[in-house]
Amino acid sequence: MATEEHGGGLQIHPMDQFIVKPLFGDGPIEWYTPTNVTLWMAIAILAMTALLVLSTRRRAIVPSRGQSVAELFYGFIHKMVEDVAGHEGLKFFPYIMTLFMFVFLSNILGLIPMSFTTTSHIAVTAVLALLVFLTVTLVGFYRKGIGFLAMFWVSSAPLVLRPILAVIELISYFVRPLSHSIRLGGNLMAGHAVIKVFAGFAGAMGIASVVPIAAIVAIYGLELLVASVQAYVFTILTCVYLRDAVGDAHH
């Protein structure tokens, strides 16, 4: 975590926690190599299955704690999809619900000591964002045909400005996967790096480490909030993008 060099300086490596490592051996990482990333993604999927499937299998009238939590998430995301994407957007509710739960649980699991935050890696968040981008684009053209391009033509603007605005809208559309993925990964990476820095100071200061430990507790609480908010932001942006594909052209 933190080591002292020969000159008495303190050396902290906050980014080491994001290194992808193979689970078995020290060989090169290939596309099929099990790594700490795949392990914690699998744990997130198992946790999601346990919460949404196993805890609700009895569908009791008086719900258990697990069923109550699952129903709370279900109602929250269902209302979000309906409010933002409309009634037509509810057809994509299972996909959006799965997306939210995966991101949320990956964020929360990443706060467990000695775990790995998969959603801090742009490789993971970029794949999720690209899937959203491709889904919205394909659904848009399937439902509206060439009329899907009308979203880039700002008919309420003066005619002379419409071509310029169309180019800006087109660029903005294709930048969506980048901003969608960096917003999630960047926020989580920054928070975890700050915690690691304070942990390094706490390990080196001995009895005077009460200040960095207090800072770690405060930042950890903030990271719990960030983990939840970023999952919400990622999901609601997905709903906003989906509205372009299933809503009316003027949206």
C-alpha positions in Angstrom: 0.0 0.0 0.0 2.7 2.5 1.0 6.4 1.9 1.3 9.3 4.1 2.4 12.2 4.6 0.1 15.8 4.7 1.2 15.7 8.5 1.3 12.8 8.4 3.8 10.2 9.4 1.2 6.7 7.9 1.1 5.7 6.0 -2.0 2.0 5.2 -2.6 0.6 3.4 -5.6 -3.1 4.2 -5.8 -3.5 2.8 -9.3 -2.2 -0.7 -8.5 -5.7 -1.7 -7.4 -6.9 -1.4 -11.0 -4.3 -3.8 -12.5 -5.9 -6.7 -14.3 -4.3 -10.0 -13.1 -4.9 -13.6 -14.1 -6.5 -15.8 -11.5 -4.1 -18.7 -12.1 -0.4 -18.3 -12.7 1.5 -15.2 -14.0 1.4 -15.8 -17.7 0.1 -13.4 -20.4 -3.5 -12.4 -20.4 -5.4 -13.7 -23.4 -9.1 -13.1 -24.3 -10.0 -16.4 -22.7 -7.9 -16.0 -19.5 -9.9 -15.9 -16.3 -8.9 -12.7 -14.5 -9.9 -10.7 -11.4 -12.2 -8.7 -13.7 -14.1 -11.8 -14.8 -14.2 -13.1 -11.3 -15.9 -10.0 -9.9 -18.2 -9.6 -12.8 -19.3 -13.2 -12.2 -19.9 -12.5 -8.5 -22.0 -9.5 -9.5 -24.1 -11.7 -11.7 -24.5 -14.3 -9.0 -25.5 -11.6 -6.5 -28.1 -10.2 -9.0 -29.5 -13.7 -9.5 -29.7 -14.3 -5.8 -31.5 -11.0 -5.2 -33.9 -11.0 -8.2 -34.5 -14.7 -8.7 -33.9 -16.7 -5.6 -35.3 -14.3 -3.1 -38.5 -13.9 -5.1 -39.1 -17.5 -6.2 -41.9 -18.0 -3.6 -43.7 -14.7 -4.5 -45.1 -14.5 -0.9 -47.9 -12.1 -0.1 -46.0 -11.1 2.9 -42.6 -10.6 1.3 -39.3 -11.6 2.9 -36.5 -9.1 3.3 -34.9 -10.2 0.1 -38.2 -10.1 -1.9 -38.9 -6.6 -0.4 -35.6 -5.3 -1.6 -36.1 -6.9 -5.1 -39.6 -5.4 -5.4 -38.2 -2.0 -4.3 -35.6 -2.1 -7.1 -38.2 -3.4 -9.6 -40.7 -0.6 -8.9 -38.0 2.1 -8.9 -36.6 1.1 -12.3 -40.0 0.4 -13.8 -41.2 3.9 -12.9 -38.0 5.4 -14.2 -38.4 3.7 -17.6 -42.1 4.6 -17.9 -41.5 8.3 -16.9 -38.5 8.9 -19.1 -38.9 6.5 -22.1 -42.7 6.3 -22.1 -45.0 3.3 -22.4 -43.2 2.0 -25.5 -40.0 2.1 -23.5 -41.4 -0.4 -21.1 -40.8 -3.1 -23.7 -37.1 -2.7 -22.9 -37.6 -2.8 -19.1 -35.9 -6.2 -18.6 -32.8 -5.0 -20.4 -32.6 -1.7 -18.5 -33.4 -3.5 -15.1 -30.5 -5.9 -15.8 -28.2 -3.1 -16.8 -28.9 -1.1 -13.6 -28.6 -4.1 -11.3 -25.3 -5.2 -12.8 -23.8 -1.7 -12.6 -25.1 -1.0 -9.1 -23.9 -4.3 -7.7 -20.5 -4.1 -9.4 -20.1 -0.6 -7.9 -21.1 -1.8 -4.4 -19.0 -5.0 -4.5 -16.0 -2.9 -5.5 -16.2 -1.2 -2.1 -15.5 -4.5 -0.3 -11.8 -4.6 0.9 -9.6 -6.6 -1.3 -12.2 -6.8 -4.1 -12.0 -5.4 -7.6 -14.1 -2.7 -9.0 -15.0 -3.9 -12.6 -16.9 -0.7 -13.4 -13.8 1.4 -12.9 -12.3 0.0 -16.1 -13.2 1.7 -19.3 -13.1 -1.6 -21.1 -16.1 -2.7 -19.1 -18.1 0.5 -19.1 -17.3 1.1 -22.8 -18.9 -2.3 -23.7 -22.0 -1.5 -21.7 -22.2 2.0 -23.3 -21.7 0.6 -26.8 -24.4 -2.0 -26.3 -26.8 0.8 -25.3 -25.7 2.9 -28.3 -26.2 0.0 -30.8 -29.5 -0.9 -29.2 -30.9 2.6 -29.5 -29.6 3.0 -33.0 -30.9 -0.3 -34.3 -34.3 0.1 -32.6 -34.6 3.6 -33.9 -34.1 2.6 -37.5 -36.3 -0.5 -37.1 -39.2 1.5 -35.7 -38.9 4.8 -37.7 -36.8 3.9 -40.7 -35.1 6.8 -42.3 -37.3 9.0 -40.2 -35.0 8.3 -37.3 -32.6 10.8 -38.8 -35.2 13.6 -38.1 -33.9 13.8 -34.6 -30.8 15.5 -36.0 -32.8 18.1 -37.9 -33.8 20.9 -35.5 -37.0 22.1 -37.3 -37.6 24.8 -34.7 -34.4 26.6 -35.5 -33.9 29.2 -38.3 -33.4 27.4 -41.7 -29.9 28.8 -42.1 -28.8 27.3 -38.8 -30.3 23.9 -39.3 -27.4 22.3 -41.2 -24.9 23.5 -38.6 -27.1 22.2 -35.8 -27.5 18.9 -37.6 -23.7 18.4 -37.7 -23.5 19.3 -34.0 -26.3 16.9 -33.1 -24.7 14.2 -35.2 -21.3 14.6 -33.4 -23.1 14.7 -30.1 -24.9 11.4 -30.9 -21.7 9.6 -31.7 -19.9 10.9 -28.6 -22.6 9.4 -26.4 -20.8 6.1 -25.8 -17.6 7.9 -24.8 -19.3 10.2 -22.3 -21.6 7.5 -21.1 -18.7 5.2 -20.3 -16.1 7.7 -19.0 -18.6 9.3 -16.6 -19.1 5.9 -14.8 -15.6 4.6 -14.9 -13.9 7.9 -14.1 -15.9 8.7 -11.0 -15.4 5.3 -9.5 -11.7 5.2 -10.3 -11.1 8.6 -8.8 -12.9 7.8 -5.6 -11.1 4.5 -5.1 -7.7 6.1 -5.8 -8.3 8.8 -3.2 -9.2 6.1 -0.6 -6.0 4.2 -1.4 -3.9 7.4 -1.0 -5.4 8.1 2.5 -4.9 4.4 3.4 -1.2 4.8 2.5 -0.8 7.7 4.8 -2.7 5.9 7.6 -0.3 2.9 7.3 2.8 5.1 7.5 1.7 7.6 10.2 1.4 5.2 13.1 -0.4 6.6 16.1 -1.1 9.9 14.2 -3.1 8.0 11.6 -6.5 9.0 13.2 -6.9 11.9 10.7 -6.4 9.9 7.5 -8.6 7.1 8.9 -11.4 9.6 9.6 -10.9 10.8 6.1 -11.2 7.3 4.7 -14.5 6.7 6.6 -15.9 10.0 5.2 -14.8 9.2 1.7 -16.0 5.7 2.0 -19.5 7.0 2.9 -19.3 9.3 -0.1 -18.3 6.4 -2.4 -21.4 4.5 -1.3 -23.4 7.4 -2.5 -21.4 7.8 -5.7 -21.8 4.0 -6.4 -25.6 4.4 -6.2 -25.8 7.7 -8.0 -23.6 6.6 -10.9 -25.7 3.5 -11.5 -28.8 5.7 -11.5 -27.2 8.2 -13.9 -26.0 5.4 -16.3 -29.5 3.9 -16.3 -31.5 7.2 -16.7 -29.2 8.2 -19.6 -30.0 4.9 -21.2 -33.7 5.7 -20.8 -33.2 9.2 -22.3 -31.3 7.7 -25.3 -34.0 5.0 -25.7 -36.7 7.7 -25.8 -35.1 9.0 -29.1 -35.7 5.6 -30.6 -39.2 4.8 -29.4 -40.6 8.3 -28.9 -42.0 10.9 -31.4 -39.6 12.6 -33.7 -39.9 15.9 -32.0 -38.2 14.5 -28.9 
